[in-house]
């Protein structure tokens, strides 16, 4: 019998049989005790009935004698009543004798026969006395009295026998009850002790066969869970517990094997992770280098096209230059999308917090694309709800980027009709009460909802689930006609989520689309801060200012120098940082435009060297011209000593903005510190100190969809 279940079943059945036996013994003893008690009560009732018969006979005899002597009928009635009670007691004794015939003894039967005979004799004597009294013969009444007194001796003898018998019965009943009262508790105590002993044996058996091994296995399992795989269970049984012990040992062996395999896999994954990280870094470096290599010649293209557009002698050449500029900016937008997607994928896209005016920002974004829309014959409208706050804190550049993406798509895919832009505030039903942003006071967030609705071609239902996937474009002629690489909406969704919002759309093929996105922003808590003003109008810069242009790319250097000279500036050029440092040390310049990546001495080294000159020439404003501005943090350039940053490829508008900031505003605001870096930190870095006075740096329009 190797089955633990069968063993436990046999032990349980044995325990049950013992309990049943103990119960049977106790029940039998209690039944006998009950029978003895019933017999004792029956004997007591018999004694009462015998006493009733004896009393009735004695009273009958007395009343009969009084009746015989006096002739008073009241005595006869009393005698009749006493005789009737004695007869009833005798009848009850007869009934008891019939019910307990199996247990009745001979003496009770003989006593009952004699009592019945005495009752009959008493009745006959009463009848005889009644007849004698009625006849009036004293002699006959005296004869009846002698008969009555003759039965009295027999009655007394019978009562003495009954009394003696009753005394013996009482002693026997008391002894029986005493014996049963003593045996029943002993049996009950013995049963309880036996059951307790059997229960203890059963518990000990279960503990030895089941609980003990399971407890040991539980302790071993805890050790294994803590990482100790050297533990093994001792095989102490040949039943299910033994199978469990064998399975535990096999499990530990398998875990040890899996741990070794996992260690090998982890090492392999670590090598793969390191290789992937190295590949990702290589990809980032490759993108940065490609960005620089593309943006540097693109810078010459954009500036040259701007100059061509500016100096075109007739309208046709100006129109061709405008077409070329549009194509160049479209190419630049796709390049920016690729870089943004790479940064989002690497988790390196960070949001800034500046104070801006939503109405002004949206208006600028709409005006930026308004000329394209009007050129296609489209009507562009803009509506801002009354409950939109006048000032908000957030990343205005990224907010404008998402809106420009949606506007660009709407213009691309709409041939006729209108484009509507609306701004509203969602009800704050599911927003937390307070939000704390580092460096700002706590406030209730505002969910800004921007919607762009067009009457274009619409989006088919099968493309609705994929429209926000990277590099996805709706198939068909529309995609071919309108171009793009399919990154705009994917980037817009990621930026919206970084701002705590979401993006979505409603569309019907042939009737247009309505794209919307939300952004969670904070209200402006600094009442004294000024929001970003509109872009400064283009103006002629003071002639005669000395500008040092440092650029290693000869074509870009030539084009930029020509553009600066057309604005009345004296331009000195340098092909690397070493030449620029020598020129800056030998002459005074009002502004230095410094390329960052150059041979011999790069822009970072040259700027640090200029700052180390130690005289007034060390405070000259130095503006970084770099193609890495979208892949490297701006703080990196601030720490190197630069005062401003222009990202390649830049347009003439960007250059004019920088010239106006450092050759006009910087000279006009004489209360500013002499260090140009502080000027830049107060004007060009809105997230650090004060709102940006010139929203064109960094311009949201620099990232096209």
MITOR-204441 format. One record per residue: residue in three letters; z, x, y of N, C-alpha, C in turn. Coordinates in steps of 0.02 Angstrom, whole numbers, plus 50000, padded with zeros to 5 digits. Layout:
BEGIN
alaZXYZXYZXY ...
// end
This chain:
BEGIN
unk500005004349940500005000050000500005004550062 unk499395006250087499335010650144499205006950209 unk499185000250205499054996350265499714994950301 unk499734997050364500334995850404500454988350412 unk499934984450417500004977250424500334974150364 unk500124976350303500434973650242501164975650237 unk501314981750257502014983950254502454979850301 unk502214978950360502594974950408502644967750384 unk502124965150352502134958250327502644957550271 unk502684962350224503174962050170503884962450197 unk503984967050245504654967650275504844961250311 unk504374958250346504514952050381504654946350332 unk504274946150276504384940850226505064941650192 unk505254947850178505914949050148506464946850196 unk506384948450259506864946350309506904938750312 unk506334935450307506334928150309506674925150248 unk506554928050188506884925450127507634926250133 unk507874931950157508584932950164508884927950213 unk508534926850268508784921950316508814914950286 unk508314913150245508314906550213508884906050163 unk509014911450124509574911350077510244910450112 unk510334914350165510964913650202511034906650231 unk510484903850255510504897150282510674892050228 unk510394893050168510524888350113511264888450093 unk511544894450087512254894950068512704891650120 unk512574893150183512984890150236512894882650238 unk512274880450230512144873150231512484869650172 unk512474872750113512804869750055513554869250066 unk513844874650092514564874450104514744869250156 unk514334868750209514464863650259514394856650231 unk513924855750183513834849150152514444847350109 unk514674852350071515274851050030515874849650074 unk515924853250129516474852050176516424844950204 unk515834842950218515734836150243515914830850191 unk515724832250127515894827550073516654827150064 unk516984833050067517704832950060518034829050117 unk517764829950178518034826250234517924818750225 unk517334816850201517184809750189517634806850135 unk517754810850081518194808450027518914807550052 unk519134812350095519804811850123519874805550166 unk519364804250206519384798250248519364791950205 unk518994792250150518964786350105519634785050072 unk519954790450050520624789650021521114786850073 unk521034789150135521474786650187521364779150199 unk520724777050197520574769950206520844765850147 unk520794768550087521074765150028521834764250036 unk522144769650061522864769150069523034763650119 unk522654763050173522764757750221522664750850191 unk522124750150150521984743650118522524741950067 unk522744747050028523294745849980523924743550016 unk524064746850074524644744750112524554737750139 unk523934735850159523804729150183523914724050127 unk523694725650066523784721050009524534720249993 unk524884726049992525594725749976525974721750029 unk525804722950092526144719250145525984711850141 unk525354710350126525154703250122525514699750065 unk525564703050007525914700049950526644698849966 unk526964703849998527674703250014527784697550063 unk527354696950114527454691650162527304684850131 unk526804684850088526634678450054527234675950013 unk527544680649977528124678749935528684676149980 unk528814679650036529354677650080529214670850111 unk528624669650136528454663250168528454657650116 unk528234659350055528234654150003528954652049986 unk529404656949981530114655349967530404651150024 unk530274652850084530524648950141530244641850140 unk529624641150119529324634550115529654630350061 unk529804634150003530124630449948530824628149967 unk531184631950007531874630250024531904625150080 unk531444625450127531484621150186530984615450185 unk530434616650150529904611550149529504611450213 unk529604616350258529234616650321528524619150307 unk528044615550329527344617250315527104623450354 unk527464625150408527264631250445527314637350401 unk527824637450358527894643150312527324643350263 unk527094637450243526524637250196525894640050230 unk525804638450295525214641050331525254648650338 unk525864651250354525934658450359525804661850293 unk526054658850239525944661650172525204661650155 unk524864656150173524134655850158523754661150198 unk523944661950261523604666950303523724673950277 unk524344675650258524494682350230524124683450165 unk524074678250125523724678950061522974680050073 unk522704676950126521994677850141521854685050164 unk522304687850205522214694750227522244699450167 unk522684698350121522744702450061522104701950020 unk521814695750015521194694949977520614698850011 unk520584698650078520064702450113520134709950101 unk520754712550102520864719550088520654721350017 unk520794716749970520594717949900519834717949894 unk519504713149930518764713049929518474719549957 unk518774722250012518544728550040518634734149991 unk519204734249955519304739349903518784738649848 unk518604732449830518084731449780517414734349805 unk517254732949869516614735549896516604743149896 unk517184746249914517224753549914517144756249844 unk517454752749797517404754949727516684754549702 unk516314749249723515614748649702515174754049734 unk515304755849797514894761049831515034767949804 unk515644769249784515834775949761516004775849688 unk515604772249650515754771549578515714778349543 unk515254782749566515184789149532515784793649544 unk516124792649599516694796949615517364793549606 unk517394787149589518034783549581518394785549517 unk519044786049523519434787749464519714781349431 unk519994781949372520244776149333520844773049366 unk521274777149397521884774549427521734769449481 unk521254770649525521084765849578520824759349548 unk520444759849495520204753749463520764749649432 unk521224753149400521794749649369522234746649423 unk522364750349477522764747749532522434741449562 unk521784741649569521434735849599521484729749554 unk521444730749486521504725049439522194721949443 unk522704725949445523384723349448523504719749515 unk523214722649571523294719449637522944712649637 unk522374712249605522014705849603522414700749562 unk522694703049507523094698549465523704696149504 unk524034700649543524614698549582524414693649636 unk523824694549666523574689749716523454682849684 unk523174682949626523064676549592523734673149575 unk524224677149552524884674449535525214671649598 unk525154675149655525454672749717525124666249739 unk524474665649729524134659449747524374653649703 unk524464655249638524694650049591525404647949610 unk525824652749627526514651149646526534646949709 unk526084648549759526074644649820525844637449806 unk525374636949760525144630149742525704626249707 unk526074629749663526614626549625527174624249672 unk527344628649721527874626849768527634620949811 unk527014620949829526754615449870526794608849832 unk526634609149768526664603049727527394600749720 unk527854605649709528554603849700528834600849764 unk528664603749821528924601049884528634594149897 unk528034593249879527724586649890528044581349845 unk528234583349781528534578549735529264577249753 unk529574581949791530254581049812530764582749759 unk530564586449711531044588149659531344594849670 unk532004595249685532324601749696532324606049634 unk532344602749578532364606649516531714610349506 unk531194607149520530534610349511530444615849563 unk530684615249623530634620549674531044626649654 unk531624625649622532034631249599531684635049544 unk531344631249500530964634649446530414639049477 unk530074636549528529534640449561529814646649594 unk530414646249622530704652149655530844657549603 unk531074655649544531204660749493530544664249473 unk530004660749471529354663749454529134668749508 unk529274666749569529084671149625529474677649622 unk530114677249612530524683349610530364687549549 unk530114684649496529924688449436529334692949451 unk528824690649491528244694849508528414700249559 unk528964699249596529134704149648529314710949618 unk529624711049560529804717349527529174721149507 unk528684717349481528054720649462527684723349523 unk527724719349578527384721549639527694728049666 unk528354728649664528674734749688528514740649645 unk528484739549580528304745049534527594747549547 unk527134742749559526434744649574526394748549639 unk526764746549688526744750049753527014757049747 unk527514757949705527784764749694527254769149660 unk526904766249612526374770149579525814771949628 unk525624767049669525084768449718525314773649768 unk525934773349790526194778249838526194785249809 unk526404785749745526414792249713525704795049705 unk525244790449686524554792649678524244794749746 unk524414791049797524164792649863524434799349888 unk525034800849873525334807149892524964813049860 unk524804812149796524444817449761523734818249788 unk523414812549802522734812849830522734816449898 unk523244814849939523284818050004523354825549998 unk523774827749950523844834949939523194838149916 unk522844834549870522204837249845521684837549902 unk521654832349943521164832349999521314837950049 unk521954838750065522134844050111521954850950084 unk522064851850020521894858349990521134859549991 unk520754854249975520024854949975519764856450046 unk520014852750096519804854050164519994861050187 unk520584863150166520794869850185520354875150153 unk520174874050089519744878850055519054879250088 unk518764873350102518104873250135518134876250205 unk518654874750243518724877450310518794885050310 unk519044887650255519094894950251518454898150226 unk518094894950179517484897850152516894897550201 unk516834892050239516254891250284516214896750337 unk516754898250373516694903850421516544910550389 unk516844911450329516694917750294515954918250276 unk515684912650251514964912750235514534913750297 unk514744910250351514364911050413514394918150439 unk514994921050437515074927950459514674932750415 unk514714931450349514324935750304513574935050316 unk513344928850331512634927950345512424931450408 unk512844930850461512674934250524512664941750514 unk513174944350478513194951550466512584953850426 unk512404949850375511824951650334511184951550376 unk511114946250416510514945750459510484951450509 unk511064953050537511084958550585510894965150552 unk511164966150492511004972350456510254972550439 unk509994966950416509284966750400508844967650462 unk509064964650518508694965450580508714972750603 unk509304975950596509344982950614508894987250570 unk508894985650504508454989350459507724988250477 unk507554981950495506864980350513506664984050577 unk507114984050627506964987550689506894995050677 unk507354997750636507315004850621506655006450585 unk506465001950540505835003050504505245002850551 unk505234997750596504674997250644504675003250691 unk505275005350711505305011250756505055017450721 unk505225018150658505015024050621504265023950605 unk504025017950587503335017350565502845016150622 unk503085012950677502605010850729502795013950797 unk503405012350821503595014150889503625021750898 unk503945025150850504005032450856503335035950861 unk502875034750814502215038050820501845036150884 unk501895029650904501545027650965501845030951027 unk502515031651028502835035151084502605042351087 unk502585045551029502345052551027501625053051052 unk501205048151030500515048151053500465046951128 unk500905042651155500905041351227501085047751266 unk501585051351242501765057651275501195062751271 unk500875063051213500315067651206499735065551252 unk499635058951258499105056451302499245058351374 unk499885057851396500065059851464499925067251475 unk500075071351426499935078551432499185079851436 unk498805076151395498075077051396497795074751463 unk498065069051488497835066651554497985071651609 unk498535075451601498705080551651498275086851644 unk497855087051592497395092651584497555097351527 unk498095096151490498275100551435497925098151371 unk497385101451353496995099451294497195103351232 unk497755106951234497995110551175498435106251131 unk498615100251154499065095951116498695092851057 unk499065092351000498805089050940499355084650910 unk499155079050881499625074450850499735076450777 unk500375076450755500545077950685500395071850642 unk500055072950584499875067450539500485065750496 unk500835060450514501445058450478501365052150436 unk500805048650441500695042450404499995042450374 unk499915037850327499265037150295498985030150305 unk499225026850356498995020150370498615020150437 unk498635014350471498285013950535498565018850586 unk499215020050584499515025050630499205031950616 unk499125033550552498805039950535498095040250560 unk497725034550554497045034450581497045035450657 unk497535032350691497585033250763497735040450781 unk498175043750742498315050850755497705055150744 unk497325053650691496705057450679496205056250736 unk496145049950758495675048350812495885051850877 unk496545052250889496785055750949496595063150947 unk496715066250889496535073350884495785074350894 unk495385069850865494655070450874494465069350947 unk494815064650980494675063451051494825069651093 unk495385073051078495555079051116495035084451104 unk494805085051042494285090051027493645088451067 unk493465081951068492865079951105492955081151180 unk493555079551206493675080751277493635088151294 unk493895092351250493855099551262493135101851262 unk492745099051216492035100851215491685098351278 unk491835092051297491525089351357491735093151420 unk492365095551420492585099451478492185105851484 unk492075109051426491675115151428490965113651452 unk490685108151425490015106351446489995104451520 unk490525100851543490545098951613490615105051658 unk491015109951636491075116051676490405119451683 unk490035119651628489365122651631488925118651678 unk488985111851672488565107451714488765108151788 unk489425108551801489655109351870489395115851900 unk489425121151860489165127551884488415126951899 unk488065123451853487345122651864487215118451926 unk487625112951934487535108751993487715112452057 unk488235116752053488415120652112487845125352131 unk487545128452080486965132752096486395128652125 unk486295122552096485765118252122485925115952193 unk486585114352205486785112352273486675118052322 unk486885124052302486775129652347486035130752360 unk485645129852307484925130752317484645125252362 unk484905118952352484665113452395484885114552467 unk485515116852477485735118252545485335123852576 unk485185128952536484775134352562484075131752580 unk483815127352534483155124452549483175120052611 unk483745116352619483815112052678483855116352742 unk484245121752737484275126252794483595129352809 unk483255131052754482585133852764482125128652795 unk482215122352772481795117052801481955116152875 unk482615116152892482805115452962482535121253004 unk482605127352976482335133153012481585132653019 unk481275130252965480545129452967480345124353020 unk480705118653021480555113553072480665116253142 unk481215120053150481345122853216480795127753237 unk480605131953189480075136753205479415133253217 unk479255128353174478635124653183478655120953250 unk479255117953265479315114553329479175119353387 unk479465125353383479355130153436478625132253440 unk478325133553382477635135853382477155130453406 unk477335124153392476905118653414477035116953486 unk477665116753505477835114653572477615119753625 unk477635126153608477435131053658476705130253679 unk476225129953632475535128553656475455121453683 unk475845116653655475805109853681476035109653753 unk476515113953770476745114253839476175116053885 unk475785121153865475205122953905474695117353910 unk474605113653852474135108153852474365102653901 unk475005100653896475255095253938475225097054012 unk475465103154030475455105154100474745105854125 unk474295108654082473595109254103473285102354115 unk473435097554071473165090854080473455087654143 unk474105088954156474395086354218474045089254279 unk473905095854276473555098954332472845096254338 unk472515095354281471835092554282471835085554313 unk472335081454292472385074754320472535074954394 unk472935079854414473145080354484472575082954528 unk472155087454500471625090654541470925088154526 unk470885082754486470215080254468469835078154530 unk469195080354538468815078654598468555071554600 unk468495068254542468235061454542468635057254492 unk468505050754493468885045954451468745046854377 unk468125048554360467955049254289468335055054258 unk468365060754292468745066454265469495064854262 unk469735061054313470435059154312470585054454253 unk470105050054238470205045554181470195049354115 unk469735054154109469725058254048470375062354041 unk470625064954097471255068654094471835064054073 unk471815057854098472345053154079472315051554005 unk471695050753978471625049553905471895055453866 unk471735061353889471985067353854472745067753858 unk473035066253917473765066253923474085061153877 unk473785055153872474065050053827474055052353755 unk473495055353735473455057753666473965063353653 unk474045067753703474535073153695475245070453688 unk475405065453729476075062553725476165058753659 unk475635055553633475685052253568475825057353513 unk475465062953516475595068353467476305070953474 unk476535071753535477215074053547477725068953520 unk477575062353528478035057353502478105057753427 unk477545058853391477585059553318477985065753299 unk477905071153337478295077153323479035075853335 unk479205072353388479905070753401480195066353346 unk479795061553321480035057253266480185061353205 unk479765066153189479895070453131480535074353139 unk480655077053199481265080853210481875076353208 unk481825070453239482395065753237482545063653166 unk482025062253127482145060253057482475065853018 unk482265072053031482575077752996483305078353014 unk483475077453078484185077953099484595072153071 unk484305066153070484675060453041484785061652967 unk484285064052933484345065352861484875070552847 unk484945075452891485455080752882486125078852911 unk486195072852940486815070652969487025074453031 unk486545077053069486695081153128486535077553193 unk486365071253189486215067553251486875064953280 unk487045067053340487665065153373487515060953435 unk487955056253448487875051853505488315054253563 unk488065053253623488455054953682488725048453713 unk489185049253760489465043453795489415044653869 unk488975040853901488875041353973488935034454004 unk489055034254068489075027954104488375026354130 unk488125020454113487455018654134487445011154150 unk486905009154184486805002154201486274999254154 unk486454994454112485964991654064485344988854098 unk485444985254154484874982254188484384987654211 unk484644992954240484214998354265483875002054208 unk484245003154154483955006654097483385002654067 unk483484996254055482964992054024482374991554071 unk482494990854135481944990454183481524996754182 unk481855002554180481485008854177481075009354114 unk481365007254056480995007553994480385003053995 unk480474997054024479904992354028479374995054075 unk479584997854131479095000654178478735006654148 unk479075010354105478775016254074478165014454032 unk478195008753998477635006453957477245000853990 unk477444998954051477104993354083476374994754097 unk476215000854116475515002454132475075001854070 unk475325004054013474935003353951474814996053934 unk475344991953943475264984853927474774981553975 unk474854983054039474394979854088473684982254078 unk473584988354055472914990854042472574986853986 unk472964984253939472694980053885472664972753904 unk472864970953965472854964053985473454960053962 unk474004963353945474604959953921475084958653979 unk475454953253973475964951454023476644953553995 unk477004957754031477664960154009478194957054054 unk478674953654023479234950754060479894953654035 unk480384953754077481044956454061481574951654087 unk482034949654044482564944954063483234947754039 unk483714948354084484384950854068484884945154081 unk485284943554031485764938054037486284939554090 unk486564934254118487054935154172487704938254148 unk487874937454083488504940054058488464947354036 unk487894950554044487834957654027488214961754079 unk488684966054059489074969954108488624974354151 unk488834975554212488444979754257488434986954235 unk488984989254205489034996254182489324996354111 unk489085000754071489335001654003489365009153988 unk489745010853937489795017753913489455018253845 unk489005022953837488665023953774488125029253782 unk487725029953730487175034753731486565031253759 unk486455031953824485895028453857485225031153832 unk485195037653816484565040453794484345037353728 unk484815036953679484635034153614484515026653619 unk484885023253662484765016153672484055015053699 unk483865019153748483185018753774482665020753723 unk482835025453678482365027553626482195021753580 unk482715018053558482585012453513482175007053548 unk482345005653611481975000553648481245002753658 unk481135009253672480455011653680480055011253615 unk480385012553559480055011753494479805004653484 unk480244999853499480054992853490479504990953539 unk479564993153602479044991653651478374994853632 unk478395001053608477785004453589477435000753532 unk477824998553481477524994753426477244988153450 unk477614984853496477364978453521476704979253557 unk476634984553598476014985753634475454987653586 unk475624991653535475114993753488474804987853451 unk475224983253427474994978053383474874971453418 unk474834971553484474684965453522474044966553562 unk473534962653548472894963253583472844958553642 unk473184952853639473164948053694473814944153694 unk473964941353751474584937353757475104940753800 unk475724940853775476274943353816476784946953773 unk477204950653807477774954153776478384952553818 unk478894949853785479514947853819480084952253797 unk480454954953844481054959053831481654955253858 unk482154954353816482764950853837483384954853816 unk483894954353858484534957753845485084952553851 unk485534952353801486084947553801486694950853769 unk487244947153769487874949553740488064944753684 unk488194947453625488424943353569489144941353579 unk489334935353554490044933353560490484937853518 unk491054940053544491494944853509491944941453458 unk491664937553411492084933853363492364938453310 unk491964943253286492174947453230492344954553252 unk492464955453318492604962153343493344963453344 unk493564969653334494274971253342494494970253414 unk495134969253423495394967853490495314973753536 unk495484979653511495444985653553495094991053513 unk494704995253547494385001053517494555007053560 unk494785012353529494975018453566494445023753554 unk494135026153608493645031553605493955037653636 unk493905043653603494205049653631493945050953701 unk494415052153747494235053553815494145047453859 unk494215041453829494125035253867494715030653854 unk494815026053900495345021153890495125016053839 unk495605013053806495455007953756495185001753791 unk494724998353757494434992353785494104988353731 unk493954982153749493614977753701492874979553699 unk492594980853641491884982853638491424977053656 unk490844978853681490324974153699489734975253653 unk489514969953620488934970453575488324968253615 unk487904973153633487314971953672486724970553624 unk486384965053635485804963253593485174963653636 unk484704967853614484064968653648483514966053602 unk483064962053628482544958853588481864959953622 unk481364961653581480684962553604480244957753564 unk479944953053598479534947853566478814948753590 unk478354948853541477644949553558477244943953526 unk476614943553546476144938653517475604942153479 unk475794947353441475314951553406475124948953338 unk474944953653295474654951753229475184949253181 unk475824950853192476354948753146476404953353085 unk476914952153045477054956252986477034951752924 unk476654953452873476634949252812477294949552775 unk477464944152738478124943952703478214949652654 unk477674951852621477764957152571477954963752602 unk477844964552667478024970852701478694970452736 unk479014964452736479634963552774480194967952748 unk480224968952681480774972752652480664980352658 unk480064982452676479914989652677479774992252747 unk479784987852797479564989752863479994995252894 unk480654995452873481105000452902481155006752859 unk480765007252806480775013252765480395018852799 unk480625025152793480275030752825479565031452797 unk479115032952842478405034252827478045028152799 unk478345022252805478005016352780477625013052837 unk477005011052823476595007352870476285001452834 unk476204996052872475884990152842475164991852825 unk474974990352764474294991952742473794987452776 unk473194990052784472664986052813472374989452874 unk471924985852906471564988652962472014989853022 unk472544985753028472984986453086473314993253088 unk473544995553030473875002053028473395007553045 unk472775006953021472285012253035472105012253109 unk472065006353138471845005953208472375008353256 unk473015007553239473545008953287473895015553275 unk473775018853220474045025553209474795025653198 unk475075031753207475785032653195475925035253126 unk476525037953116476715040653051477225036253016 unk477435030753045477895026153012478615028153014 unk478825032053064479525034153068479905030553123 unk479555027253169479895024353227480425019353209 unk480255014353166480745009153149481305011953106 unk481145016653062481675019753021482175023353064 unk481935027153113482395030653158482775025553200 unk482445020353223482785015153263483355011953223 unk483245010653159483785007653119484375012453113 unk484245018953100484785023653093485175024453159 unk484825024553215485155025253279485575019053294 unk485295013053279485675006853290486315006853248 unk486275009153187486875009253145487375014353170 unk487135020053196487595024953225487965021953285 unk487645017253320487955013953377488375007953356 unk488475007053291488885001453267488524994853266 unk487864994853269487484988653268487004988353210 unk486494984253217486004983253164485344981453197 unk484814981553157484144979953182483814975153133 unk483404970653160483064965853117482474962853155 unk482134958253122481544955253155481394948553123 unk481024944453160480724938253135479994938553152 unk479574936753103478854937553114478474932253075 unk477884930553101477414926053069476724928853079 unk476364929553024475704932753026475244928753073 unk474944932353119474474929253166474794926353228 unk475464925853230475804922853287476274927653324 unk476394933453295476814938353330477464939853294 unk477844944253325478484946653296479014946753350 unk479634946453328480204946853373480704951753343 unk480714957853368481184962953344481804963053389 unk482374963853358483004964153395483444969653366 unk483874972353407484384977053382485004976253425 unk485574977953395486224977453429486544984353432 unk486964985253482487334991553491488034989753517 unk488534992753487489224991653507489414996853559 unk489524994653620489674999053676490344997153707 unk490585001653749491215000353783491084999053857 unk491454994453887491364993253959491614999253999 unk491335000054058491535005654101492225004254130 unk492715008454111493405007654136493545011854197 unk493085016154216493185020554275492835017154334 unk493235013454373492945009654428492655014154482 unk492885020454486492635024854538492015028554518 unk491815028054455491235031754433490605028154454 unk490115032054471489475029254491489005029454431 unk488645024054421488155023854367487555027954386 unk487145029354336486555033554348486065029954393 unk485885032954449485415029654494484715030054468 unk484275026654500483575026854480483295033854493 unk482715035054461482405041654467482225043054540 unk482325049154560482165050954628481405050854638 unk481165048354693480435048254704480175055254711 unk479555055854691479225062454696479165064354770 unk479315070754783479265073054852479055080354854 unk478835082554911478615089554918479235093954928 unk479265099254888479835103754892479755108654950 unk480305111054976480255115755033479835121755015 unk479365123155058478925128855045479295135455054 unk479055140455019479325147155029479895148954983 unk480105144454939480645146054892480385150954839 unk480825155754821480635160854772480865158654703 unk480385158354656480535156254588480295161754541 unk480745163554493480575168354441480415164454377 unk479795165054353479575161654292479525166754237 unk479935165854184479965170454128479685166754067 unk479105168954043478765165553988478335170653951 unk478435171153884478055176053846477355173553828 unk477245167053829476595164253812476155164553874 unk475635168553871475235170053931474905163853959 unk474625159553917474285153653943474775148953977 unk475345147853945475855143553976476105146554041 unk476195153254041476435156654101475935155854158 unk475295156354142474785155754194474755148754221 unk474765143754177474705136754199475315134854240 unk475915136654216476525134954252476545138354321 unk476335144554324476335148054389475865144554438 unk475285142354412474825138854456475125132254481 unk475455128654436475755122254456476305123254507 unk476705128554499477245129854546476965131954614 unk476455135954613476165138154677475855132254714 unk475565127254677475295121354710475835117454746 unk476465118654729477015115154761477335119354815 unk476985124654837477205128554894477745133654878 unk477825135654817478345140354797478045147254786 unk478455152354801478265159254786478485160754714 unk478005162154671478135162854599478035170054579 unk478555172654545478525179254514478585178154439 unk478145181254399478135180054327478385186254290 unk478655184954231478885190354186478745188154115 unk478535193054072478335191254004478915191853954 unk479495194653973480065194853927480705195653968 unk481285195553934481925195753967482065202354001 unk481805207853974481955214354004481625214954073 unk480995212754078480655212854143480995208054191 unk481205202154165481535197254208482185199954236 unk482575203554195483205206354219483085211554274 unk482565215654265482415220654316482205217254381 unk481805211954377481585208454437482175204954471 unk482615201754431483195198254459483675203054492 unk483725209154467484175214154497483875217154560 unk483205217054565482885220254622482765215554680 unk482735208954667482565204154721482995197954714 unk483025194154768483405187854768482925182054753 unk483125177854707482725172054688483155165754699 unk482805160354717483155153954724483225150254658 unk482805151854609482825148354544482485152754493 unk482765152654431482475156354375482315151354321 unk481685151154300481465147054244481375151654185 unk481835151154134481895156254082481715153354014 unk481195156353983481065154653913481605157853870 unk481765154653813482345157053773482125161853718 unk481565160453684481365164653627480795169153650 unk480965175653659480475180553683480605187153648 unk480095191353643480195198053612480575202653660 unk480785208253632481145213553669481845211053690 unk481885206453736482525203453757482405196053767 unk482785191853729482665184653735483025181853797 unk482945175353808483225172153867483975172053869 unk484295171653811485035171553809485315178253833 unk485025183653806485265190253827485125191553901 unk484535189453922484355190553993484815186554039 unk484975180354021485415176254063486105179254067 unk486375181554010487045184654011487035190954055 unk486495194654050486455200754091486415199054165 unk486055193654183486025191654253486715189454277 unk487085185754236487745183554256488225189554264 unk488055195054231488495200954235488305205654292 unk487835203954336487635208354391488205209354441 unk488625204254449489225205254489489155204054563 unk488595201654588488525200154659488225193254666 unk487955191654725487695185054737487115183254691 unk486765188354666486205187054621486425184154554 unk487075184954538487325182354474487395174754476 unk487385171654536487485164454540486825160654545 unk486255164054538485615160754542485565155454486 unk485335149354500485255144354447484735146654397 unk484915146354333484465148254279484355142054235 unk483725140054230483535134154191483195136554127 unk483445134054069483165136054004482535132053991 unk481995135553973481375132453950481325133853875 unk481445128753833481495130053762481175124453722 unk480895126353666480645121453618481165119653567 unk481775122553570482315121153522482825116253550 unk482665113153607483155108753639483325102553598 unk482875100553553483015094653512483365096253447 unk483375102653428483695104553365484335108453374 unk484465110853435485085114553448485515110753498 unk486175111053492486605107453540486555110353610 unk486615106053659486565108153729487125112953748 unk487715111953717488275116253733488125123553717 unk487675124553669487485131353652487165134853712 unk486765131253751486445134153810486935134853867 unk487405130053873487915130653925488355136853914 unk488545137853852488975143653838488605150253851 unk487945150153846487565156353858487475157753932 unk487655153053977487615154354049487065150454084 unk486675146454046486155142454078486465136854118 unk486115134554170486345129154212486005122554197 unk485415122854169485025116854156484575118154096 unk484255112854072483865113354010483255108854017 unk482665111654003482035107854000481725109153932 unk481595103753897481345104253828480585104353829 unk480315109253795479585109653788479345104553736 unk478735102053746478305102753804478535098153860 unk478535100553919478755096753977478155095054020 unk478235089854058477705087754104477865090254174 unk477385089254218477505091254288478055087054319 unk478135080754296478695076654321479355079754303 unk479415082554242480035085854222480155091954266 unk479635095754278479715101754320479925099754390 unk479605094554418479785092454485480515090154489 unk480745086854436481445084654435481915090554438 unk481765095754399482195101754400482155105154468 unk481565105654496481495108854562481885105054615 unk481835098454612482195094354661482945095154652 unk483175095454590483895095854577484185102354603 unk483815108054592484115114554608483875117654674 unk483325115354700483085118054764483225113454823 unk483385106954809483525102254862484245099754859 unk484415096554803485095093754797485625099154797 unk485495104554763485995109854758486125113054826 unk485605113554868485695116454935486015111454982 unk485855104954973486115099855019486855098855009 unk487085098854946487795097554932488175104154934 unk488335106354994488665112855002489385112754979 unk489665106654967490365106354946490435108454873 unk489895109054837489935110954767490135118254761 unk490445120154705490615127254695489985131454693 unk490055137854709489465142154710489175143254641 unk489555142354587489285143454519488815137954501 unk488205139754488487705134754471487865131154406 unk488225134354362488395131154298488845125254310 unk489305125854359489745120154376489335114454405 unk488815116254444488385110954471488055107254414 unk487815111054366487485107854309487965103554269 unk488575106154258489065102354219489255095954254 unk489235095854322489415089854359488845084954366 unk488225087354356487645082954367487245081754304 unk487125087054267486675086354209487035084954145 unk487695085354142488075083954081488505077854092 unk488235071854091488625065854107489175064454059 unk489125066653997489645065053949490265069253957 unk490225074454000490795078954008491245077054066 unk490925075954126491355074854184491165068454221 unk490575068454254490395062854296489725060154273 unk489545053954293488905051154274488335055354301 unk487775055254265487185059154282486855056254344 unk486775060054399486445057354458485695056854450 unk485425059954398484695059854389484545057854317 unk484355051654304484275049454235483685052554200 unk483275056254235482695059354201482885065354160 unk483535067554165483765072854120484395070754084 unk484415070154018483815070353977483465063653980 unk482825063353984482455057153993482375053453928 unk482565046953924482445043253863481715042853845 unk481285043353893480585043053878480305049053843 unk480735054253833480485060253800480375059153727 unk480665054053697480575052653625480185046253618 unk479555046753606479125040853598479135038553526 unk478935032253515478925029653447478325032153410 
// end
